[in-house]
Amino acid sequence: MEVMGFKITINSIEIMGFIAGVIVLISYLLVSRGKIKGDGAIYNFLVLIYCTLYLIYSIMISALAVFLLDVMCIIFALIALRKCYRVYQEKRKLKT
């Protein structure tokens, strides 16, 4: 396909990167509109999903810098999710 003189080829790798980008935009929109908290479980789960997709994408296109950044983001998201889980458990204990 050609758009404005540029040849565009879309394959599964490109689609994966595009989906990850859409998830980034959705998560940013939700946080900026106050629908979810930036330190909450939903946001960090979305970060985990899009960073994992970007990680796979970076492996496929051999982008070491993107790979390393995504590994760090995944680690940070897992740490944040663990914290959210601990807070959730503490709140549950207080209710019982």
A tleap script that builds the chain and sets N, CA, C and O, in Angstrom:
source leaprc.protein.ff14SB
mol = sequence {
  NMET GLU VAL MET GLY PHE LYS ILE THR ILE
  ASN SER ILE GLU ILE MET GLY PHE ILE ALA
  GLY VAL ILE VAL LEU ILE SER TYR LEU LEU
  VAL SER ARG GLY LYS ILE LYS GLY ASP GLY
  ALA ILE TYR ASN PHE LEU VAL LEU ILE TYR
  CYS THR LEU TYR LEU ILE TYR SER ILE MET
  ILE SER ALA LEU ALA VAL PHE LEU LEU ASP
  VAL MET CYS ILE ILE PHE ALA LEU ILE ALA
  LEU ARG LYS CYS TYR ARG VAL TYR GLN GLU
  LYS ARG LYS LEU LYS CTHR
}
set mol.1.N position { 0.840 -1.161 0.000 }
set mol.1.CA position { 0.000 0.000 0.000 }
set mol.1.C position { 0.893 1.235 0.000 }
set mol.1.O position { 1.971 1.233 0.595 }
set mol.2.N position { 0.439 2.278 -0.668 }
set mol.2.CA position { 1.208 3.508 -0.723 }
set mol.2.C position { 0.344 4.670 -0.242 }
set mol.2.O position { -0.779 4.858 -0.710 }
set mol.3.N position { 0.883 5.447 0.697 }
set mol.3.CA position { 0.179 6.603 1.237 }
set mol.3.C position { 1.086 7.812 1.131 }
set mol.3.O position { 2.183 7.818 1.691 }
set mol.4.N position { 0.641 8.832 0.420 }
set mol.4.CA position { 1.406 10.067 0.215 }
set mol.4.C position { 2.829 9.790 -0.260 }
set mol.4.O position { 3.773 10.450 0.177 }
set mol.5.N position { 2.977 8.844 -1.127 }
set mol.5.CA position { 4.276 8.527 -1.688 }
set mol.5.C position { 5.138 7.607 -0.847 }
set mol.5.O position { 6.249 7.268 -1.255 }
set mol.6.N position { 4.659 7.194 0.314 }
set mol.6.CA position { 5.403 6.286 1.180 }
set mol.6.C position { 4.834 4.886 1.053 }
set mol.6.O position { 3.623 4.680 1.129 }
set mol.7.N position { 5.727 3.930 0.857 }
set mol.7.CA position { 5.293 2.546 0.786 }
set mol.7.C position { 5.089 2.024 2.207 }
set mol.7.O position { 6.000 2.086 3.033 }
set mol.8.N position { 3.906 1.517 2.483 }
set mol.8.CA position { 3.574 1.025 3.813 }
set mol.8.C position { 3.319 -0.465 3.746 }
set mol.8.O position { 2.485 -0.937 2.973 }
set mol.9.N position { 4.052 -1.197 4.568 }
set mol.9.CA position { 3.800 -2.627 4.707 }
set mol.9.C position { 3.422 -2.891 6.151 }
set mol.9.O position { 4.108 -2.457 7.076 }
set mol.10.N position { 2.351 -3.587 6.329 }
set mol.10.CA position { 1.885 -3.881 7.679 }
set mol.10.C position { 1.988 -5.385 7.903 }
set mol.10.O position { 1.425 -6.183 7.154 }
set mol.11.N position { 2.723 -5.754 8.955 }
set mol.11.CA position { 2.839 -7.164 9.323 }
set mol.11.C position { 2.502 -7.311 10.804 }
set mol.11.O position { 2.177 -6.332 11.476 }
set mol.12.N position { 2.582 -8.523 11.298 }
set mol.12.CA position { 2.192 -8.779 12.687 }
set mol.12.C position { 3.075 -8.029 13.683 }
set mol.12.O position { 2.609 -7.658 14.760 }
set mol.13.N position { 4.323 -7.805 13.343 }
set mol.13.CA position { 5.225 -7.066 14.227 }
set mol.13.C position { 4.768 -5.615 14.346 }
set mol.13.O position { 4.729 -5.057 15.443 }
set mol.14.N position { 4.428 -5.014 13.223 }
set mol.14.CA position { 3.951 -3.634 13.219 }
set mol.14.C position { 2.637 -3.517 13.989 }
set mol.14.O position { 2.428 -2.557 14.730 }
set mol.15.N position { 1.769 -4.484 13.813 }
set mol.15.CA position { 0.476 -4.463 14.498 }
set mol.15.C position { 0.676 -4.544 16.009 }
set mol.15.O position { -0.013 -3.857 16.764 }
set mol.16.N position { 1.612 -5.377 16.452 }
set mol.16.CA position { 1.894 -5.506 17.885 }
set mol.16.C position { 2.389 -4.173 18.446 }
set mol.16.O position { 1.946 -3.749 19.513 }
set mol.17.N position { 3.293 -3.520 17.742 }
set mol.17.CA position { 3.774 -2.210 18.172 }
set mol.17.C position { 2.662 -1.177 18.194 }
set mol.17.O position { 2.606 -0.335 19.090 }
set mol.18.N position { 1.772 -1.240 17.203 }
set mol.18.CA position { 0.651 -0.308 17.140 }
set mol.18.C position { -0.307 -0.534 18.302 }
set mol.18.O position { -0.759 0.430 18.920 }
set mol.19.N position { -0.620 -1.775 18.606 }
set mol.19.CA position { -1.517 -2.088 19.729 }
set mol.19.C position { -0.912 -1.588 21.042 }
set mol.19.O position { -1.615 -1.024 21.880 }
set mol.20.N position { 0.384 -1.797 21.213 }
set mol.20.CA position { 1.052 -1.308 22.428 }
set mol.20.C position { 0.941 0.210 22.516 }
set mol.20.O position { 0.698 0.754 23.593 }
set mol.21.N position { 1.117 0.885 21.402 }
set mol.21.CA position { 0.989 2.340 21.377 }
set mol.21.C position { -0.411 2.811 21.724 }
set mol.21.O position { -0.578 3.808 22.426 }
set mol.22.N position { -1.412 2.103 21.238 }
set mol.22.CA position { -2.805 2.445 21.558 }
set mol.22.C position { -3.065 2.263 23.055 }
set mol.22.O position { -3.757 3.076 23.668 }
set mol.23.N position { -2.514 1.202 23.640 }
set mol.23.CA position { -2.689 0.978 25.081 }
set mol.23.C position { -2.021 2.098 25.883 }
set mol.23.O position { -2.550 2.532 26.907 }
set mol.24.N position { -0.856 2.564 25.415 }
set mol.24.CA position { -0.180 3.693 26.069 }
set mol.24.C position { -1.100 4.913 26.060 }
set mol.24.O position { -1.291 5.566 27.086 }
set mol.25.N position { -1.662 5.208 24.898 }
set mol.25.CA position { -2.539 6.374 24.776 }
set mol.25.C position { -3.790 6.246 25.645 }
set mol.25.O position { -4.197 7.207 26.299 }
set mol.26.N position { -4.391 5.068 25.652 }
set mol.26.CA position { -5.590 4.851 26.469 }
set mol.26.C position { -5.270 5.017 27.950 }
set mol.26.O position { -6.014 5.672 28.679 }
set mol.27.N position { -4.163 4.425 28.394 }
set mol.27.CA position { -3.811 4.528 29.815 }
set mol.27.C position { -3.504 5.974 30.194 }
set mol.27.O position { -3.892 6.425 31.272 }
set mol.28.N position { -2.814 6.702 29.320 }
set mol.28.CA position { -2.529 8.114 29.592 }
set mol.28.C position { -3.822 8.924 29.641 }
set mol.28.O position { -3.987 9.780 30.511 }
set mol.29.N position { -4.729 8.660 28.720 }
set mol.29.CA position { -6.008 9.363 28.692 }
set mol.29.C position { -6.805 9.100 29.969 }
set mol.29.O position { -7.372 10.026 30.548 }
set mol.30.N position { -6.848 7.844 30.408 }
set mol.30.CA position { -7.586 7.504 31.619 }
set mol.30.C position { -7.008 8.196 32.855 }
set mol.30.O position { -7.756 8.662 33.715 }
set mol.31.N position { -5.685 8.263 32.941 }
set mol.31.CA position { -5.047 8.924 34.083 }
set mol.31.C position { -5.278 10.435 34.008 }
set mol.31.O position { -5.627 11.058 35.011 }
set mol.32.N position { -5.087 11.018 32.838 }
set mol.32.CA position { -5.218 12.465 32.720 }
set mol.32.C position { -6.655 12.943 32.918 }
set mol.32.O position { -6.873 14.086 33.320 }
set mol.33.N position { -7.628 12.092 32.644 }
set mol.33.CA position { -9.040 12.435 32.856 }
set mol.33.C position { -9.518 12.086 34.267 }
set mol.33.O position { -10.668 12.351 34.617 }
set mol.34.N position { -8.645 11.497 35.068 }
set mol.34.CA position { -8.994 11.167 36.436 }
set mol.34.C position { -9.849 9.916 36.579 }
set mol.34.O position { -10.449 9.696 37.630 }
set mol.35.N position { -9.911 9.095 35.538 }
set mol.35.CA position { -10.709 7.871 35.588 }
set mol.35.C position { -10.013 6.762 36.372 }
set mol.35.O position { -10.668 5.935 37.006 }
set mol.36.N position { -8.681 6.750 36.325 }
set mol.36.CA position { -7.890 5.800 37.104 }
set mol.36.C position { -6.730 6.557 37.747 }
set mol.36.O position { -6.354 7.642 37.304 }
set mol.37.N position { -6.176 5.967 38.789 }
set mol.37.CA position { -5.038 6.593 39.471 }
set mol.37.C position { -3.734 6.153 38.815 }
set mol.37.O position { -3.599 5.005 38.392 }
set mol.38.N position { -2.782 7.070 38.734 }
set mol.38.CA position { -1.488 6.761 38.145 }
set mol.38.C position { -0.664 5.797 38.965 }
set mol.38.O position { 0.292 5.211 38.458 }
set mol.39.N position { -1.021 5.622 40.231 }
set mol.39.CA position { -0.311 4.659 41.068 }
set mol.39.C position { -1.191 3.463 41.405 }
set mol.39.O position { -0.862 2.678 42.294 }
set mol.40.N position { -2.304 3.324 40.698 }
set mol.40.CA position { -3.233 2.236 40.967 }
set mol.40.C position { -2.927 0.974 40.195 }
set mol.40.O position { -2.068 0.951 39.313 }
set mol.41.N position { -3.643 -0.071 40.542 }
set mol.41.CA position { -3.419 -1.388 39.944 }
set mol.41.C position { -3.786 -1.418 38.462 }
set mol.41.O position { -3.080 -2.035 37.665 }
set mol.42.N position { -4.883 -0.759 38.085 }
set mol.42.CA position { -5.311 -0.795 36.683 }
set mol.42.C position { -4.254 -0.156 35.787 }
set mol.42.O position { -3.873 -0.723 34.763 }
set mol.43.N position { -3.789 1.018 36.176 }
set mol.43.CA position { -2.770 1.697 35.370 }
set mol.43.C position { -1.500 0.853 35.263 }
set mol.43.O position { -0.943 0.697 34.176 }
set mol.44.N position { -1.049 0.314 36.386 }
set mol.44.CA position { 0.185 -0.470 36.359 }
set mol.44.C position { 0.020 -1.776 35.588 }
set mol.44.O position { 0.978 -2.272 34.996 }
set mol.45.N position { -1.182 -2.332 35.592 }
set mol.45.CA position { -1.446 -3.513 34.777 }
set mol.45.C position { -1.389 -3.148 33.290 }
set mol.45.O position { -0.848 -3.908 32.487 }
set mol.46.N position { -1.942 -1.992 32.922 }
set mol.46.CA position { -1.847 -1.532 31.535 }
set mol.46.C position { -0.391 -1.289 31.130 }
set mol.46.O position { 0.015 -1.619 30.016 }
set mol.47.N position { 0.385 -0.710 32.043 }
set mol.47.CA position { 1.824 -0.512 31.783 }
set mol.47.C position { 2.504 -1.851 31.541 }
set mol.47.O position { 3.310 -1.991 30.621 }
set mol.48.N position { 2.177 -2.822 32.361 }
set mol.48.CA position { 2.760 -4.154 32.208 }
set mol.48.C position { 2.412 -4.752 30.848 }
set mol.48.O position { 3.266 -5.354 30.197 }
set mol.49.N position { 1.176 -4.589 30.422 }
set mol.49.CA position { 0.759 -5.130 29.122 }
set mol.49.C position { 1.494 -4.441 27.980 }
set mol.49.O position { 2.075 -5.110 27.126 }
set mol.50.N position { 1.473 -3.098 27.957 }
set mol.50.CA position { 2.095 -2.444 26.806 }
set mol.50.C position { 3.606 -2.560 26.814 }
set mol.50.O position { 4.222 -2.601 25.749 }
set mol.51.N position { 4.216 -2.614 27.977 }
set mol.51.CA position { 5.671 -2.811 28.001 }
set mol.51.C position { 6.051 -4.213 27.535 }
set mol.51.O position { 7.077 -4.396 26.880 }
set mol.52.N position { 5.230 -5.195 27.870 }
set mol.52.CA position { 5.485 -6.555 27.395 }
set mol.52.C position { 5.352 -6.624 25.872 }
set mol.52.O position { 6.170 -7.251 25.199 }
set mol.53.N position { 4.318 -5.976 25.340 }
set mol.53.CA position { 4.171 -5.934 23.880 }
set mol.53.C position { 5.345 -5.210 23.223 }
set mol.53.O position { 5.883 -5.668 22.215 }
set mol.54.N position { 5.737 -4.067 23.809 }
set mol.54.CA position { 6.890 -3.339 23.266 }
set mol.54.C position { 8.180 -4.164 23.402 }
set mol.54.O position { 9.058 -4.089 22.542 }
set mol.55.N position { 8.291 -4.937 24.466 }
set mol.55.CA position { 9.459 -5.788 24.644 }
set mol.55.C position { 9.558 -6.805 23.506 }
set mol.55.O position { 10.619 -6.982 22.908 }
set mol.56.N position { 8.453 -7.460 23.220 }
set mol.56.CA position { 8.427 -8.420 22.102 }
set mol.56.C position { 8.718 -7.702 20.787 }
set mol.56.O position { 9.474 -8.196 19.950 }
set mol.57.N position { 8.113 -6.543 20.618 }
set mol.57.CA position { 8.336 -5.738 19.413 }
set mol.57.C position { 9.808 -5.365 19.266 }
set mol.57.O position { 10.365 -5.451 18.172 }
set mol.58.N position { 10.441 -4.950 20.371 }
set mol.58.CA position { 11.848 -4.549 20.309 }
set mol.58.C position { 12.764 -5.731 19.985 }
set mol.58.O position { 13.793 -5.561 19.330 }
set mol.59.N position { 12.391 -6.921 20.443 }
set mol.59.CA position { 13.177 -8.112 20.088 }
set mol.59.C position { 13.064 -8.380 18.594 }
set mol.59.O position { 14.053 -8.688 17.929 }
set mol.60.N position { 11.846 -8.260 18.078 }
set mol.60.CA position { 11.610 -8.540 16.656 }
set mol.60.C position { 12.336 -7.567 15.726 }
set mol.60.O position { 12.767 -7.941 14.636 }
set mol.61.N position { 12.468 -6.305 16.173 }
set mol.61.CA position { 13.139 -5.319 15.314 }
set mol.61.C position { 14.592 -5.086 15.732 }
set mol.61.O position { 15.265 -4.210 15.189 }
set mol.62.N position { 15.073 -5.873 16.699 }
set mol.62.CA position { 16.459 -5.804 17.182 }
set mol.62.C position { 16.834 -4.418 17.705 }
set mol.62.O position { 17.855 -3.850 17.317 }
set mol.63.N position { 16.001 -3.890 18.586 }
set mol.63.CA position { 16.247 -2.571 19.166 }
set mol.63.C position { 16.653 -2.750 20.631 }
set mol.63.O position { 15.800 -2.861 21.512 }
set mol.64.N position { 17.944 -2.777 20.876 }
set mol.64.CA position { 18.456 -3.046 22.212 }
set mol.64.C position { 18.049 -1.983 23.223 }
set mol.64.O position { 17.666 -2.316 24.345 }
set mol.65.N position { 18.126 -0.711 22.847 }
set mol.65.CA position { 17.784 0.367 23.782 }
set mol.65.C position { 16.320 0.270 24.222 }
set mol.65.O position { 16.020 0.420 25.406 }
set mol.66.N position { 15.429 0.027 23.295 }
set mol.66.CA position { 14.005 -0.119 23.614 }
set mol.66.C position { 13.802 -1.348 24.494 }
set mol.66.O position { 13.010 -1.321 25.436 }
set mol.67.N position { 14.516 -2.419 24.184 }
set mol.67.CA position { 14.432 -3.646 24.976 }
set mol.67.C position { 14.805 -3.379 26.434 }
set mol.67.O position { 14.083 -3.783 27.345 }
set mol.68.N position { 15.921 -2.706 26.652 }
set mol.68.CA position { 16.381 -2.438 28.017 }
set mol.68.C position { 15.405 -1.542 28.777 }
set mol.68.O position { 15.128 -1.781 29.953 }
set mol.69.N position { 14.886 -0.516 28.112 }
set mol.69.CA position { 13.906 0.360 28.756 }
set mol.69.C position { 12.639 -0.397 29.119 }
set mol.69.O position { 12.065 -0.182 30.186 }
set mol.70.N position { 12.206 -1.280 28.235 }
set mol.70.CA position { 10.996 -2.052 28.508 }
set mol.70.C position { 11.197 -3.041 29.646 }
set mol.70.O position { 10.283 -3.265 30.440 }
set mol.71.N position { 12.373 -3.631 29.734 }
set mol.71.CA position { 12.655 -4.527 30.858 }
set mol.71.C position { 12.552 -3.750 32.169 }
set mol.71.O position { 11.969 -4.239 33.137 }
set mol.72.N position { 13.111 -2.551 32.201 }
set mol.72.CA position { 13.038 -1.728 33.407 }
set mol.72.C position { 11.594 -1.346 33.721 }
set mol.72.O position { 11.181 -1.392 34.880 }
set mol.73.N position { 10.834 -0.973 32.714 }
set mol.73.CA position { 9.425 -0.609 32.935 }
set mol.73.C position { 8.624 -1.792 33.458 }
set mol.73.O position { 7.761 -1.623 34.319 }
set mol.74.N position { 8.897 -2.976 32.951 }
set mol.74.CA position { 8.198 -4.174 33.427 }
set mol.74.C position { 8.535 -4.429 34.892 }
set mol.74.O position { 7.651 -4.759 35.683 }
set mol.75.N position { 9.791 -4.279 35.254 }
set mol.75.CA position { 10.201 -4.459 36.650 }
set mol.75.C position { 9.489 -3.450 37.541 }
set mol.75.O position { 8.973 -3.813 38.597 }
set mol.76.N position { 9.455 -2.175 37.123 }
set mol.76.CA position { 8.787 -1.141 37.917 }
set mol.76.C position { 7.290 -1.419 38.039 }
set mol.76.O position { 6.706 -1.227 39.105 }
set mol.77.N position { 6.672 -1.868 36.950 }
set mol.77.CA position { 5.235 -2.167 36.986 }
set mol.77.C position { 4.945 -3.333 37.921 }
set mol.77.O position { 3.954 -3.307 38.650 }
set mol.78.N position { 5.796 -4.352 37.909 }
set mol.78.CA position { 5.600 -5.493 38.809 }
set mol.78.C position { 5.758 -5.081 40.271 }
set mol.78.O position { 5.009 -5.536 41.135 }
set mol.79.N position { 6.727 -4.225 40.539 }
set mol.79.CA position { 6.918 -3.724 41.910 }
set mol.79.C position { 5.687 -2.928 42.345 }
set mol.79.O position { 5.207 -3.089 43.468 }
set mol.80.N position { 5.176 -2.069 41.458 }
set mol.80.CA position { 3.999 -1.258 41.782 }
set mol.80.C position { 2.765 -2.140 41.981 }
set mol.80.O position { 1.959 -1.884 42.875 }
set mol.81.N position { 2.614 -3.172 41.156 }
set mol.81.CA position { 1.480 -4.075 41.316 }
set mol.81.C position { 1.560 -4.845 42.629 }
set mol.81.O position { 0.545 -5.092 43.280 }
set mol.82.N position { 2.760 -5.214 43.002 }
set mol.82.CA position { 2.956 -5.902 44.285 }
set mol.82.C position { 2.545 -4.992 45.441 }
set mol.82.O position { 1.905 -5.435 46.396 }
set mol.83.N position { 2.918 -3.723 45.343 }
set mol.83.CA position { 2.536 -2.757 46.372 }
set mol.83.C position { 1.017 -2.595 46.417 }
set mol.83.O position { 0.431 -2.551 47.498 }
set mol.84.N position { 0.378 -2.505 45.249 }
set mol.84.CA position { -1.086 -2.390 45.192 }
set mol.84.C position { -1.746 -3.601 45.834 }
set mol.84.O position { -2.748 -3.470 46.537 }
set mol.85.N position { -1.189 -4.767 45.593 }
set mol.85.CA position { -1.749 -5.990 46.174 }
set mol.85.C position { -1.622 -5.982 47.695 }
set mol.85.O position { -2.547 -6.379 48.404 }
set mol.86.N position { -0.480 -5.532 48.188 }
set mol.86.CA position { -0.286 -5.457 49.634 }
set mol.86.C position { -1.269 -4.483 50.277 }
set mol.86.O position { -1.842 -4.776 51.326 }
set mol.87.N position { -1.461 -3.336 49.652 }
set mol.87.CA position { -2.415 -2.349 50.168 }
set mol.87.C position { -3.821 -2.940 50.164 }
set mol.87.O position { -4.575 -2.757 51.120 }
set mol.88.N position { -4.173 -3.644 49.098 }
set mol.88.CA position { -5.485 -4.285 49.003 }
set mol.88.C position { -5.682 -5.296 50.128 }
set mol.88.O position { -6.743 -5.342 50.750 }
set mol.89.N position { -4.658 -6.102 50.388 }
set mol.89.CA position { -4.762 -7.097 51.457 }
set mol.89.C position { -4.887 -6.443 52.830 }
set mol.89.O position { -5.639 -6.921 53.679 }
set mol.90.N position { -4.157 -5.359 53.050 }
set mol.90.CA position { -4.252 -4.649 54.326 }
set mol.90.C position { -5.655 -4.087 54.530 }
set mol.90.O position { -6.200 -4.168 55.631 }
set mol.91.N position { -6.236 -3.522 53.490 }
set mol.91.CA position { -7.599 -2.984 53.587 }
set mol.91.C position { -8.606 -4.091 53.869 }
set mol.91.O position { -9.561 -3.900 54.622 }
set mol.92.N position { -8.384 -5.237 53.263 }
set mol.92.CA position { -9.282 -6.377 53.492 }
set mol.92.C position { -9.201 -6.868 54.931 }
set mol.92.O position { -10.215 -7.229 55.528 }
set mol.93.N position { -7.998 -6.880 55.483 }
set mol.93.CA position { -7.817 -7.311 56.881 }
set mol.93.C position { -8.508 -6.357 57.829 }
set mol.93.O position { -9.078 -6.787 58.832 }
set mol.94.N position { -8.468 -5.054 57.526 }
set mol.94.CA position { -9.100 -4.080 58.390 }
set mol.94.C position { -10.610 -4.209 58.408 }
set mol.94.O position { -11.246 -3.914 59.420 }
set mol.95.N position { -11.196 -4.648 57.291 }
set mol.95.CA position { -12.651 -4.794 57.203 }
set mol.95.C position { -13.153 -6.010 57.962 }
set mol.95.O position { -14.315 -6.047 58.367 }
set mol.96.N position { -12.298 -7.004 58.162 }
set mol.96.CA position { -12.745 -8.229 58.843 }
set mol.96.C position { -12.470 -8.214 60.316 }
set mol.96.O position { -12.791 -9.176 61.013 }
savepdb mol mol.pdb
quit
